[in-house]
Amino acid sequence: MKFDPEKHHRRSIRLPNYNYGQAGAYFVTICTYKKQCWFGDIKRGEIQLNQIGQIVVQEWLKSSAIRQEIELDEWVLMPNHLHGIVWIQDQDQGRCDRIEELNHEDLRNKELNQEGLRRKPLQSGSLGSFINGFKSSVTRRVNLIRYHSDLPFSQRNYYESIIRDETHLSNIKEYIGNNPQNWEDDAENPHNSSEWQKMLIDVQF
C-alpha cells in the first residue's frame, strides 16, 4: 500500500498501551508554530536553509549523537517541518533487526487524545524523550538569536507512527526523499491554505 501522509502522520496515533521506548522504527513529523516557514525556502526542488534551518539540522544530528539508544535513518528538513525515521535500539543488542508487526486496525483507528490529559513523566530513552530534548535544544538556540521569544516556535505536539514492516519503511523513505520536489502540493505548505497568516521571527543576523 502506498504511503499516505494524511493517514500515517497527520494525526497523533500514540497507542495507549504501547511502549514507545522499545526497540523499533518510528516515522516522526515535527512542525513549526502554525506552519510558519521559518527554516528556509524550496528552490528548484531543493531546500535552501536559513540560519534557523541550519540550527535545526545541527541539533537533529547532535540529538542522536549524544543518545546511544537513538539512530537516525532517512530525514528531510522542509520550510516549516521535519520528517524523519528514528530507530530506537535495543541497548543489549544494538539496532533492532526487525520491525514490530502491529495490528493494522490499532494503528489506523486507535488514537490517544493529548488535549486535557495530565502529562506523564517522559520515559528515559523513549521516542518522546528524544523529541522533547531535540525541540528544547532548538528553541533554546533560536531564542538566543531572536529579539523576542514570546512567540511559540514549534507546535506543542508532534506526529508519529510506528513503522510496521519493510514495505511501510520503504514507502516512507520514498515519501521523505520526494518531499522537496512535492512541496508545491504538500499538505504542510501553508500557501495552500487561504486561512494561513504569515508571522515573522525577528532574528539577529
DRENGUDO-79930 format. One record per atom (N, C-alpha, C): residue in one letter; x, y, z. Coordinates in steps of 0.2 Angstrom, whole numbers, plus 5000, padded with zeros to 4 digits. Layout:
<recs>
AXYZ/...
</recs>
This chain:
<recs>
M500449945000/M500050005000/M500450065000/K500350114996/K500750174995/K500650215001/F501250245003/F501150295009/F500750355008/D500250355013/D499850415013/D499950465019/P500250525018/P500350565023/P499750585027/E499250585025/E498650605028/E498450555033/K498550485031/K498350435036/K498950415041/H499550425039/H500150405043/H500450455047/H500350515046/H500750565050/H500350625052/R499750635049/R499450705050/R499150705057/R498950645060/R498750645067/R499150605072/S499150625078/S499550585083/S499150515084/I499550465083/I499250395084/I499550355089/R499750395095/R500050365100/R499550305103/L499750245104/L499350195106/L499450195114/P498850195117/P498850205125/P499250155128/N499350095126/N499750035129/N500350025126/Y500550065121/Y501150045118/Y501750075121/N502350045122/N502950065125/N503350095119/Y503450165119/Y503750205114/Y504550205116/G504750165121/G505450165122/G505750095120/Q505350055117/Q505549985115/Q505849995108/A506349945106/A506649945100/A506249945094/G506349985089/G505949985083/G506050055079/A505650055074/A505750115069/A505150155070/Y505250225070/Y504650275070/Y504750325065/F504150345062/F504150405057/F503850465061/V504250515061/V504050575065/V504050635061/T503550685062/T503550745059/T503450805064/I503950845064/I503950905069/I503850965065/C503351005067/C503151065063/C503251135067/T503351185064/T503351255067/T502751275069/Y502751325073/Y502051355076/Y501651385070/K501051355069/K500551375064/K500851375057/K501351325056/K501651315050/K502051365047/Q502351405051/Q502751465048/Q503351435045/C503551465039/C504151445035/C504751485038/W504951455044/W505551485047/W506251455046/F506251395042/F506851365041/F507151375034/G506851405030/G507151415023/G506651415018/D506851405011/D506451405006/D506551345001/I506151324997/I506251274992/I506351314986/K506951294983/K507051324976/K507351274971/R507051264966/R507151214961/R507151144964/G506751134968/G506651064971/G507151044977/E507451094979/E507951084985/E507851134990/I507951114997/I507851165002/I508551205003/Q508351275003/Q508951325005/Q508851345012/L509251325016/L509151335023/L509451405025/N509051435030/N509251495033/N509651485039/Q509751535043/Q510151525049/Q509751485054/I509151485055/I508751445059/I508751375057/G508651365050/G508651295047/G509251265049/Q509851295048/Q510451265050/Q510551245057/I510251285062/I510251265069/I509851205070/V509251195066/V508851135067/V509251075065/V509551075059/V509951025056/V510551005061/Q510851055064/Q511451035069/Q511151005075/E510551025077/E510350995083/E510050925082/W509750915076/W509450855074/W510050805074/L510550815071/L511150775071/L511450765078/K511550815081/K511850815088/K511350775093/S510750775092/S510250745097/S510350665097/S510550645091/S510650575090/S511350555092/A511850595091/A512550585093/A512650575100/I512250615104/I512350605111/I511850555115/R511450525111/R511050465114/R511150405110/Q511450355114/Q511650295111/Q511050255109/E510450265112/E509950225110/E509550245104/I509750305101/I509450335095/I509950325089/E509650305083/E509950305077/E509450335072/L509750385068/L509350415063/L509350385056/D508850375053/D508850355046/D508650415041/E508250395036/E508150455031/E507750515035/W507950575033/W507650635036/W507650685031/V507250735032/V507250795027/V506950855031/L507350915031/L507050975033/L506751015028/M506051035029/M505751075025/M505651145027/P505351195024/P505251265026/P504951265033/N504451225035/N504151235041/N504051165045/H504351115043/H504351045046/H504951005045/L504950955049/L505550905048/L505150835048/H505350795043/H505150725043/H505750685045/G505750635049/G506250585050/G506050515052/I506450475051/I506450405053/I506950395059/V506650375064/V507050365070/V507050295073/W507650265074/W507650195076/W507850205084/I507450165088/I507650155095/I507950095095/Q508650095098/Q509050025098/Q508949995104/D508949925104/D508949885110/D509649895113/Q509649915119/Q510349935122/Q510749875123/D510549815123/D510949755124/D511149725117/Q510749745112/Q510949705105/Q511049765100/G511049825101/G511149875096/G510449885092/R510549905086/R509949915082/R509549855081/C508849865082/C508349815081/C508349785074/D508449725073/D508449695066/D507749685063/R507249695067/R506649685064/R506149745066/I505649745062/I505149805063/I504549765066/E504349795072/E503749765075/E503149765071/E502849705071/E502249685067/E501649705072/L501249755070/L500749785074/L500049775071/N499549765075/N498849765072/N498749825068/H498549815061/H498449875057/H497849915059/E497349885062/E496749915064/E496949965070/D497349935075/D497549985080/D497950045078/L498350035073/L498750095070/L498250145067/R497750115064/R497350155060/R496850195064/N496550155069/N496050185072/N496150215079/K496650185083/K496750205090/K497050265090/E496850315094/E497150375095/E497150405102/L497650425104/L497650455111/L497650525111/N497050555113/N497050625113/N497450665119/Q497950705117/Q498350735121/Q498050795125/E497550825122/E497250885125/E496850875131/G497050905136/G496650905143/G496950845147/L497450805145/L497650755149/L498350775153/R498350755159/R498950765163/R499550735160/R500050775159/R500750755156/R501050705161/K501250645158/K501650595162/K502350605161/P502850595166/P503550605165/P503750565159/L504150595155/L504450555149/L504950505151/Q504850445148/Q505250385149/Q505950395146/S506450395150/S507150395148/S507250355142/G507550375136/G507750335131/G507150325126/S506550355127/S505950345123/S505950395117/L505550385113/L505450425107/L505250495110/G504750505114/G504550565117/G505150605120/S505550565124/S506150605127/S506650625122/F506750595117/F507150615112/F506950675108/I506250675106/I505950735103/I505950795107/N505750785114/N505750835118/N506450875119/G506950835120/G507650855120/G507850895114/F507650875108/F507850905102/F507450975101/K506850975103/K506451035102/K506651085107/S506851065113/S507051115118/S507751145116/S508151105113/S508851125111/S508751175106/V508351165101/V508251205095/V507951275098/T507451265102/T507151335104/T507551375108/R508051345112/R508451375116/R508951415112/R509251385107/R509751415102/R509351475098/V508751455096/V508451505092/V508251575096/N508051565102/N507951615107/N508551665108/L509151635107/L509751675108/L509851725102/I509551705097/I509751755091/I509151795088/R508551785092/R508051825090/R507851875096/Y507551935094/Y507451995098/Y506951975104/H506451945101/H505851925106/H505651855106/S505651825112/S505551755112/S504851735115/D504351785114/D503651775117/D503251735112/L503451735105/L503051695100/L503351625101/P502851575101/P503051505101/P503451485095/F503851435095/F504251425090/F504051355086/S503851305090/S503551245087/S502951225089/Q502551185086/Q501951155088/Q502051125095/R501551125099/R501651085106/R501751015105/N501350985100/N501450915099/N501850895093/Y501950835092/Y502250815085/Y501850745083/Y501950735077/Y501550675074/Y502050615074/E501850555075/E502250495074/E501850435072/S502150385069/S501850325068/S502350275068/I502150215070/I502550155071/I502650125064/I503250115062/I503350085056/I503250005056/R502849985053/R502549915054/R502949855050/D503249875044/D503649825041/D504049855035/E504449815032/E504949835027/E504549875021/T503949855019/T503649895014/T503449965016/H503149965023/H503050035026/H503650075026/L504250045028/L504850085029/L505050115022/S505050065017/S505250085010/S504750145007/N504150145009/N503650195006/N503850265010/I503950255016/I504150325020/I504750355017/K505250315016/K505950335014/K505750375007/E505350345003/E505250374996/E504850434997/Y504450435002/Y504050505003/Y504450555005/I504950535010/I505450585013/I505850615007/G506150565003/G506550584998/G506250634993/N505650624991/N505250664986/N504950724989/N504950734996/N504650794999/N504850864996/P505450874995/P505650944992/P505350954985/Q505350904981/Q505050914974/Q504350924974/N503950894980/N503250894980/N503050954985/W503451004986/W503251054991/W502651094989/E502651104982/E502051144980/E501351124982/D501351054982/D500651024983/D500650994990/D501151004994/D501250975001/D500651005005/A500350955009/A499850975014/A500151025019/E500751025021/E501051065026/E501251135023/N501251145016/N501351205013/N500851255015/P500951305019/P500451355021/P500151395016/H500451405010/H500251445005/H499651405001/N499551345003/N498951305000/N498351315004/S498351355010/S497851375014/S497651445014/S497051465013/S496851535012/S496751565019/E496851525024/E496751555031/E497451565034/W497951545031/W498651555034/W498851625034/Q499151645040/Q499451715041/Q500151715042/K500551745039/K501251745040/K501451785046/M501951755050/M502251785056/M502951785055/L503251835057/L504051845056/L504351835063/I504951805062/I505451805068/I505951855067/D506051905072/D506551955071/D507251925074/V507651905069/V508251875070/V508851925070/Q509351915075/Q509951955075/Q510451925070/F510551955064/F510951925059/F511651955060/
</recs>
